Amino acid sequence: MIDLPSPNDSPWLDLADRVLSGHAISAEEGLALLRAPDEELLEILAAAYRVRRRYFGNAVHLNFLINAKSGHCGEDCGYCSQSRVSTAEIPKYNLVEPEKILDGARITAELGARTYCIVLSGRTPGERELDVLAEAVPQIKRRHRLAVCASVGLLTPGQAAKIAAAGIDRVNHNLNASRRFYPQICSTHSYDQRLATLEAVGAAGLEICSGGIVGMGEDETDVVDLALQLGRLAVEATPINFLQPIPGTPLAGIRRLNPRYCLKALCLFRLSNPKCELRIAAGREMHLGPLQPLGLYAANSIFVGDYLTTAGQPPSEDFRMIEALGFTAVK
């Protein structure tokens, strides 16, 4: 008879069980996870999957986004190709017409995605932009069974209330980094202004989508601080991006990630906020490479199609990956 190890032989599975019992992971535990030897990666993934499976089974939520307003942003975020300090060659245009937003919703539904993300560049939305959303979103809801998420920059309580009244379900506003590291990637607005936007979104009754970017030159303590902050906020969704060093941006020369570290980071964000919809976002194709499928043992959500100004892999590849894992795309 084969002597199988008990479920508690792994400290990472022990941690998963404690998380499922209500334990909030500590900074020390988060750092230990990121710094664990690669030989322990499969155990860490198994721990993250134990938590993921409890709340989401083997379901994968699909999201599709439209870059409804591109470029022309006065902020100086160093990672962003649409910022004022970027010389990246990208399309630049003002808010598209409502018909194009509606067409994006049609594509979302045809792809089998469940969430449609409308993204506008800029510091904060103007009145006309809010009016266009108020016109388009009710039509989207009538035509399709979609959840609608808007990413529109900094929001006041009044703007958040107007977005909620339009029928939008969720607002994305990423913290992007830790409080300590944030001034190194942006000087035109503060970390506290981002937190104030999340507070306004929650007060308006909207779901909060907030995540970050890994690989901007931060250290491991910054990644842990961000994960724990999002866990304390108990945000409903967390997109994790891995820096794509776009030529023409201040962070173009930074290349510090490997796929094993990226997988550990995903596990960290899963264990720090076990019930969140954890989404692998931009950079997954570049940084996870052939290990992409393993990311879904921690995350339960992906974007299908392209990102804001960079291309993703064909949706057919995403569906093939999900099927190969034995997982199910939620439609």
C-alpha positions as CSV (number, residue, x, y, z in Angstrom):
1,M,0.0,0.0,0.0
2,I,1.3,3.4,-1.0
3,D,1.9,5.7,2.0
4,L,0.4,9.0,0.9
5,P,1.4,12.2,2.7
6,S,-1.2,13.9,4.9
7,P,-2.8,17.1,3.6
8,N,-0.9,19.1,6.3
9,D,2.6,18.0,5.2
10,S,3.1,21.3,3.3
11,P,3.3,24.6,5.1
12,W,1.7,26.3,2.1
13,L,-1.3,24.0,2.3
14,D,-1.5,24.7,6.0
15,L,-1.5,28.4,5.2
16,A,-4.3,27.9,2.7
17,D,-6.4,26.1,5.3
18,R,-5.9,28.9,7.7
19,V,-6.9,31.4,5.1
20,L,-10.0,29.4,4.5
21,S,-10.7,29.6,8.2
22,G,-10.5,33.4,8.2
23,H,-6.8,34.0,8.7
24,A,-5.5,37.2,7.1
25,I,-1.9,36.6,5.9
26,S,0.8,38.7,7.4
27,A,3.6,40.6,5.7
28,E,6.1,38.0,6.9
29,E,4.0,35.2,5.3
30,G,3.6,37.2,2.1
31,L,7.4,37.8,1.8
32,A,8.1,34.1,2.6
33,L,5.8,33.1,-0.3
34,L,7.5,35.5,-2.8
35,R,11.0,34.4,-1.7
36,A,10.2,30.7,-1.5
37,P,12.6,28.5,-3.6
38,D,11.2,27.6,-7.0
39,E,11.2,23.9,-5.9
40,E,8.2,24.8,-3.8
41,L,6.3,26.5,-6.6
42,L,3.9,23.6,-7.2
43,E,3.0,23.4,-3.5
44,I,2.3,27.1,-3.5
45,L,0.1,26.8,-6.5
46,A,-1.7,23.9,-4.9
47,A,-2.3,26.1,-1.8
48,A,-3.7,28.9,-4.0
49,Y,-5.8,26.5,-5.9
50,R,-7.3,25.1,-2.7
51,V,-8.6,28.6,-1.9
52,R,-9.6,29.4,-5.5
53,R,-11.6,26.1,-5.8
54,R,-13.5,26.8,-2.6
55,Y,-15.0,30.1,-3.9
56,F,-14.9,29.6,-7.7
57,G,-14.6,25.9,-8.5
58,N,-13.0,25.6,-11.9
59,A,-14.8,28.5,-13.4
60,V,-13.0,31.1,-15.4
61,H,-14.6,34.5,-15.8
62,L,-13.9,36.2,-19.2
63,N,-13.6,39.9,-19.7
64,F,-13.3,42.0,-22.8
65,L,-12.3,45.7,-22.9
66,I,-12.6,48.6,-25.2
67,N,-10.2,51.5,-25.2
68,A,-12.9,54.1,-25.7
69,K,-10.6,57.1,-25.3
70,S,-6.9,56.7,-26.1
71,G,-3.9,58.9,-25.3
72,H,-4.1,62.7,-24.5
73,C,-3.6,62.0,-20.8
74,G,-2.0,64.8,-18.7
75,E,-0.8,62.4,-16.0
76,D,2.8,61.2,-15.8
77,C,2.4,57.6,-14.9
78,G,5.7,56.1,-16.0
79,Y,4.4,52.7,-17.1
80,C,1.7,54.0,-19.3
81,S,1.9,54.6,-23.1
82,Q,-0.9,57.1,-23.0
83,S,0.7,59.5,-20.5
84,R,2.1,62.9,-21.2
85,V,5.6,61.6,-20.7
86,S,5.3,58.8,-23.2
87,T,6.6,59.0,-26.7
88,A,5.1,55.6,-27.6
89,E,3.5,55.4,-31.0
90,I,-0.1,54.6,-30.1
91,P,-3.5,55.6,-31.5
92,K,-4.8,58.8,-29.9
93,Y,-8.4,59.8,-30.1
94,N,-11.1,61.3,-28.0
95,L,-14.2,59.4,-26.8
96,V,-15.6,57.2,-29.4
97,E,-19.3,57.5,-30.4
98,P,-21.9,55.5,-28.5
99,E,-22.3,53.2,-31.4
100,K,-18.8,52.0,-31.2
101,I,-19.2,51.3,-27.4
102,L,-22.3,49.3,-28.3
103,D,-20.5,47.4,-30.9
104,G,-17.8,46.5,-28.3
105,A,-20.6,45.0,-26.2
106,R,-21.8,42.9,-29.1
107,I,-18.2,41.5,-29.6
108,T,-18.0,40.8,-25.8
109,A,-21.2,38.8,-26.0
110,E,-20.2,36.9,-29.1
111,L,-16.8,35.9,-27.5
112,G,-18.7,34.5,-24.6
113,A,-17.3,36.9,-22.1
114,R,-19.4,38.0,-19.1
115,T,-17.9,41.4,-18.3
116,Y,-17.5,44.4,-20.7
117,C,-14.9,46.9,-19.6
118,I,-15.1,50.5,-20.9
119,V,-11.8,52.3,-20.4
120,L,-11.2,56.1,-20.9
121,S,-7.8,57.7,-20.6
122,G,-7.3,60.8,-18.6
123,R,-7.2,62.1,-15.0
124,T,-11.0,62.2,-14.5
125,P,-14.0,61.9,-16.8
126,G,-15.7,65.0,-18.2
127,E,-19.4,65.7,-18.1
128,R,-19.9,64.7,-21.8
129,E,-18.0,61.4,-21.2
130,L,-20.3,60.6,-18.3
131,D,-23.3,61.5,-20.4
132,V,-22.2,59.1,-23.2
133,L,-21.8,56.3,-20.6
134,A,-25.3,57.1,-19.3
135,E,-26.6,56.8,-22.8
136,A,-24.8,53.7,-23.9
137,V,-24.9,51.5,-20.8
138,P,-28.7,51.1,-20.5
139,Q,-28.7,50.0,-24.2
140,I,-26.0,47.5,-23.5
141,K,-28.0,46.1,-20.6
142,R,-31.1,45.8,-22.8
143,R,-29.3,44.0,-25.6
144,H,-26.9,41.7,-23.8
145,R,-26.5,39.8,-20.5
146,L,-23.3,41.5,-19.5
147,A,-21.8,43.1,-16.5
148,V,-20.3,46.5,-17.3
149,C,-17.2,47.8,-15.7
150,A,-15.9,51.3,-16.3
151,S,-12.3,52.5,-15.8
152,V,-12.4,56.3,-16.0
153,G,-9.8,57.8,-13.7
154,L,-10.2,59.6,-10.4
155,L,-13.8,60.1,-9.3
156,T,-15.6,62.3,-6.8
157,P,-18.5,61.0,-4.9
158,G,-20.9,62.8,-7.2
159,Q,-19.3,61.3,-10.3
160,A,-19.4,57.8,-8.8
161,A,-23.1,58.3,-8.0
162,K,-23.7,59.3,-11.7
163,I,-21.9,56.2,-12.9
164,A,-24.0,54.0,-10.6
165,A,-27.2,55.7,-11.9
166,A,-26.1,54.8,-15.4
167,G,-26.3,51.1,-14.6
168,I,-22.6,50.4,-14.4
169,D,-21.9,47.5,-12.1
170,R,-18.2,47.9,-11.3
171,V,-15.5,50.6,-11.4
172,N,-11.9,49.7,-12.0
173,H,-9.3,52.0,-10.4
174,N,-6.0,50.3,-9.7
175,L,-3.8,51.2,-6.8
176,N,-1.0,49.9,-9.1
177,A,1.7,49.9,-6.4
178,S,2.4,50.2,-2.7
179,R,2.1,53.6,-0.9
180,R,5.9,53.7,-0.5
181,F,6.7,53.0,-4.2
182,Y,3.9,55.0,-5.7
183,P,5.7,58.4,-6.0
184,Q,8.4,56.7,-8.1
185,I,5.9,56.0,-10.9
186,C,3.6,59.0,-10.7
187,S,3.8,62.6,-9.4
188,T,0.7,64.2,-10.9
189,H,-1.7,62.6,-8.4
190,S,-1.2,60.7,-5.1
191,Y,-1.8,57.3,-3.7
192,D,-4.4,58.9,-1.3
193,Q,-6.3,60.3,-4.2
194,R,-6.6,56.8,-5.6
195,L,-7.8,55.5,-2.3
196,A,-10.4,58.3,-2.1
197,T,-11.7,57.2,-5.5
198,L,-12.1,53.6,-4.2
199,E,-14.0,55.0,-1.2
200,A,-16.3,57.0,-3.4
201,V,-17.0,54.0,-5.6
202,G,-17.9,51.8,-2.7
203,A,-20.1,54.5,-1.1
204,A,-22.0,54.7,-4.4
205,G,-22.9,51.0,-4.1
206,L,-20.6,50.0,-7.0
207,E,-18.3,46.9,-6.9
208,I,-14.6,47.8,-6.7
209,C,-12.1,46.5,-9.1
210,S,-8.5,47.4,-8.1
211,G,-5.2,45.7,-8.7
212,G,-1.7,46.6,-9.6
213,I,1.3,46.2,-11.8
214,V,4.2,43.8,-10.9
215,G,7.7,44.4,-12.3
216,M,8.0,48.2,-12.3
217,G,11.2,48.2,-10.2
218,E,9.5,47.7,-6.9
219,D,10.8,45.3,-4.3
220,E,9.1,42.3,-2.8
221,T,7.9,44.2,0.2
222,D,6.0,46.6,-2.1
223,V,4.2,43.7,-3.8
224,V,3.2,42.3,-0.4
225,D,2.1,45.8,0.8
226,L,-0.1,46.2,-2.2
227,A,-1.6,42.7,-1.8
228,L,-2.4,43.2,1.8
229,Q,-3.9,46.6,1.2
230,L,-6.3,45.2,-1.4
231,G,-7.1,42.4,1.0
232,R,-8.0,44.9,3.7
233,L,-10.2,46.7,1.3
234,A,-11.8,43.4,0.3
235,V,-12.2,44.6,-3.3
236,E,-14.5,42.4,-5.4
237,A,-12.0,42.1,-8.3
238,T,-8.2,42.4,-8.6
239,P,-6.5,42.6,-12.0
240,I,-2.8,41.8,-11.9
241,N,-0.7,43.2,-14.7
242,F,2.9,42.3,-15.4
243,L,4.8,45.3,-16.7
244,Q,5.1,45.4,-20.4
245,P,8.1,47.8,-20.9
246,I,6.6,49.7,-23.9
247,P,9.2,51.6,-25.9
248,G,8.8,55.3,-25.4
249,T,7.7,55.0,-21.7
250,P,10.0,55.8,-18.8
251,L,9.9,52.2,-17.7
252,A,10.8,50.8,-21.1
253,G,14.2,49.4,-20.0
254,I,12.9,47.5,-17.0
255,R,12.9,43.7,-17.4
256,R,13.1,42.0,-14.1
257,L,10.4,39.3,-14.1
258,N,10.5,35.6,-14.6
259,P,7.4,33.3,-14.9
260,R,8.0,31.6,-11.6
261,Y,8.0,34.8,-9.7
262,C,4.9,35.9,-11.5
263,L,3.1,32.8,-10.5
264,K,4.1,33.3,-6.9
265,A,2.8,36.8,-7.1
266,L,-0.6,35.6,-8.3
267,C,-0.7,33.1,-5.4
268,L,0.0,35.9,-3.0
269,F,-2.9,38.0,-4.3
270,R,-5.2,35.0,-4.1
271,L,-4.3,34.2,-0.5
272,S,-4.5,37.9,0.6
273,N,-8.0,38.3,-0.7
274,P,-9.4,34.8,-1.1
275,K,-12.9,35.7,-2.4
276,C,-11.9,38.3,-5.0
277,E,-12.2,37.7,-8.7
278,L,-8.5,37.5,-9.4
279,R,-7.7,38.4,-13.0
280,I,-4.5,37.8,-14.9
281,A,-4.3,41.0,-17.1
282,A,-1.7,42.6,-19.3
283,G,1.7,41.0,-19.7
284,R,0.6,37.5,-19.1
285,E,1.5,36.4,-22.6
286,M,5.0,38.0,-22.3
287,H,5.9,37.0,-18.8
288,L,4.2,33.7,-18.1
289,G,4.8,32.4,-21.5
290,P,4.3,28.6,-21.6
291,L,3.4,28.6,-17.9
292,Q,0.3,30.7,-18.5
293,P,-2.1,27.8,-17.7
294,L,-0.6,27.4,-14.3
295,G,-1.7,31.0,-13.5
296,L,-5.4,29.9,-13.5
297,Y,-4.8,27.6,-10.5
298,A,-4.6,30.9,-8.6
299,A,-6.6,33.3,-10.7
300,N,-10.1,32.8,-11.9
301,S,-10.4,35.5,-14.5
302,I,-8.7,36.7,-17.7
303,F,-9.1,39.3,-20.4
304,V,-9.8,37.9,-23.9
305,G,-8.6,39.9,-26.9
306,D,-6.3,42.9,-26.7
307,Y,-5.4,45.3,-23.9
308,L,-5.4,49.1,-24.0
309,T,-2.5,49.7,-26.4
310,T,-0.9,46.2,-26.6
311,A,-2.0,43.0,-28.2
312,G,-3.1,39.9,-26.4
313,Q,-3.2,36.3,-27.7
314,P,-6.1,35.2,-29.9
315,P,-9.3,34.3,-27.9
316,S,-9.2,30.9,-29.5
317,E,-5.9,30.2,-27.6
318,D,-7.5,31.3,-24.4
319,F,-10.4,28.9,-24.9
320,R,-8.0,26.1,-25.8
321,M,-6.0,26.8,-22.6
322,I,-9.1,26.7,-20.4
323,E,-10.4,23.5,-22.0
324,A,-7.0,21.8,-21.6
325,L,-7.1,22.6,-17.9
326,G,-10.5,21.0,-17.5
327,F,-11.9,24.4,-16.5
328,T,-15.0,26.1,-17.7
329,A,-15.5,29.5,-19.2
330,V,-18.4,31.3,-17.5
331,K,-20.8,32.8,-20.0
